[in-house]
Amino acid sequence: MEQKTYLVTGASKGIGLELSLALATSGLRVVLLARDTPLLEKSKVMVQSISASSSAIVCDLADNKSIDKAIINLSNDFQKIDGIIHNAGAIAPIMPMSKAPSDAWAENIQVNLIGVQRLTKGIYPLMQASEHCRVTTISSGASLRPLESWSSYCVAKAGQDMWARCLAAEGKRDGITAISIAPGIVNTDMQKEIRSADSEDFPSLSSFIGYYENGELSDAKDVAKKLLPLITTHSIDQSGQRFDVREL
């Protein structure tokens, strides 16, 4: 049986890395996409030790030229893509809408939403070539409710949820399904960034510090294990739905 290929963005650390390792352990070829840092090479070696055919491609979703280069590399290296996990994300700027720098606010939307669309559109023919391409976006509770000082992230994640629903509707004719999954509050570098925010800019800072100090953050490896079955086996009937890890 031909080995299936899954693409994971933000794959150099956190949930992205743990999902990449879990996919590799399941016998899949994994293509890790992330910014050009030493972590990406280290993560690639870890995944290749499990799935030798796996690889890594540099891609910064904040940079359209980087996305386009990744699209060219993917198109040259693969005949089809069987699954995509849009995991890469940005939380900054953490400050009120009235104070947030316009460029930083726009970059958040670029990374969390516009870059997702640009990358997916660019490799759509590879997705069509699969018997069933399964697309998963990593969502957030912030997509459902406003949180002070997270306006760009809330807007982007809400848009990403709807983006997945639109892809589910349009992709049906091409054998493409799409879902979104909220992973809960996970112990990642994004949580560290949240805890380092200015208390004057972020009214909920003490709550997030409390989640960490009270041991309420989930482990990324445990979360990946819970998400994996739905990511790799979700059906056409489930396409377009939003799920929460606490319900799995």
N, C-alpha and C positions, 0 to 999 in steps of 0.2 A: 504494500500500500504506500502511495506517495506521501512523503512527509508534509504536513501542513505548515504554513508560515504565518506567524503572528507578529505584528508590529506594535511596539510599546513606546510611547513617548514619555519623556521624563524618567527614563529607565536606569539612570545612573545611581539612584539612591531611593530610600523610602519605599512607598507602596509600589512604585514602578519597578524597582529592582526586585522586590520580593515576588511580584507577579511574573517577572521575566524568569526568575529561578523556578517558580512553580510551573510555568508553561513548559520550560525545558525539561523538568522532571516528568512531565506528562508525555514526553516524546515529541514535542513540537520544536520546529525551528523558530528561533526568536531573533528579530531584528530590533536592536536597542537604539532608540533615538534620544539624544540629549545634547546639551551644550558641550563645547569642546573643553573638557576639564580632565585632569588625571583620573577622576572617579569613573568616567565613562570607560576608559581602557581597563581599569581594574574590574569593573562590573562585567565587561565583555569576557574577560578571562574566566571569571567565576561561572558565567552562563555557559561558555564554551566547554568547560570541564564536565558539564552535564550533557550538553547538546553541541557536538563538535561543529555542526553545520551552521550554528548561529553566528551572528555578526553584529557590528555596530556602525552607525552612521551619524556623523555630527549634524545636528539640526537645532537651531535656535529659533523658536517660534516667535520671538520678538523681531526677527529680521527676515523680511520677505525673500531677500536674495539667498539666505541660508536655507529657507524652506524650498525654494526652487531648485537649489543645488541638490538637496536631499531627494527631491522628486526625480531628478535626472538619474541619480545613483540607484534609486530603487527601481526605476524603469529599466535601467541597463542590467541590473543584477537579478531581477526576478520576473517570472512570467505571470505570476499571480500572487495575490495576498489573500489569505483566508480569514484573517481577523485583525482588527485594530483596537488597541486600548489607548484612548486619548486620556492620558493621566497627567501630563505636564500641566503645571499651573503656577500662578503667581498671586500673592495676596496684597502686595503693596500697590498703592499707598494706603496706609492705615491712618486715616485722619478724616475729619469732616469734609463733606463735598465742597464747602465754601473755602476750604484751605488747600485742598489737594491740588498739586501742580497739574495743569491740563495735560502735559506730555506724559506724566507718570500715570494719570488716570486712563489715558488712551492706550498706553502700552499694556496695561492690565487687560483691557478688552482685546487687544491684539493677540496676546499670548493665550488667553483662555477661550477665545471664540473665533476671531478672524483668522488666526493662524491655523486653527483646527479645520476650518472650511477650506483654506487655501491648500493645505497638505492633502486633505481628502479628495478634493476636486482633481488635484494633480495626479493622483494615483488611482482614480476611479476606474480606468480601464483594467488595471490589475485586480481590482475588486470584482469587476464584472466577470473576469476570467475564472474566478473561483466558483466551485459548485454552490457554495453558500458562504459568503463573507459576513462574519459577525463583527459588528462594531459596538464598542462599549465606551461611553464617556463616564469619567469619574466625577460624580456630582457632589453636592454639598447641601447641608441644611440651609445654607445661605441662599440657595436658589429658590427657597419657598418663603423666606421671611427676611425683612430688612434688619440689618444689624448696624448700629451706629458706627461710622468710620470705616465701613467695609463697602461703601456704595459701588465702587467699580467691580469688586469681586462678586457682590450680590447680583448686579446687573449682568455680568458676564456669565455666571453660572446659571442664572435663569434663562438667558439666551441659549446657552449650551444645551439645557434640557429640551428646549423647543427645537433646537437644531437637530437633536437626535430624533425627535418625533417626526420632523420633516423628512429626514433621511429615511426613516422607516417607511413613511408613506410613498416616497418617490422611488426608493430602492427596491421595493417589493418586486417590480417587474424585472429587476436585474439580479435577483437572488441575493439581495443584501438586506440584512436585518440590523436594527440599531436599538440599543437600550441605554439607560443611564442608571448608575448605582451610587448611592450616597454611602461612603465608607465609615461614617461616624467620626469621632474625634480621635485621631491617630497620632502616635508619638513620632513625629517627623520634624525635619528642619523648618517646615512652615509653621509648626507650633512654636518652635524656638523663636522664630521671627515675630510671631504674634505676641509672645511673652516679653519681647524686648521693645515693644511699642511704647510711646510716650503716654503716660497715664492721663495727661491733659487732653490728648487727642483721641484716646480710646477709653470710653467709660467702662467697658466690660473687662478691662485688663485684669483686675483682681480675680474675676471668675475663671479666666483661663490659666492664671497662675495656680489657682486652687485645683483645677482639674489635674494639673501636673503633680502638684505636691501631694494630693490625695490619692494618686495612683489610678485616676479615672481614664487615662489615655489608653487606647487599644494599641497592641503591638502590630506593626506593619506585616509581619510574617503571618500572624493569626488572621488578620483581615484578608490577606491575599488568598489564604487557604479557603476562607468562606466564599470569596467572590469567584474563584476559579470555575466551579461547575457552571454557574450561570453565564459567565463570560464565554465559555467554550461550547456550551450546548443549548443556549437559549433558542427558542423556536420562533417560527413565523407568528404564532399566536401571541407570543410575549413581546414581539417587536413593537417599539413605540412606547413601552412602559417605563416607568421610573421605579426603582427598587431601593430599599434601605437595608443595609447589612444586618440591622437588628431584627429584620423579618426573615432572614435566610436561615 
